[in-house]
């Protein structure tokens, strides 16, 4: 179980480092992720509406 804890801390440190050193790149990554989630939600809504 400690390995999972260390990996979590390492991932958090990497994200903090990335945000501090590359804020524009981090913002683009978050925007891309948000667009992907919005697209998936739209597709799911279209599917559910087509069922009725």
Helices and strands as residue ranges (DSSP letters): H 2-21, H 23-51
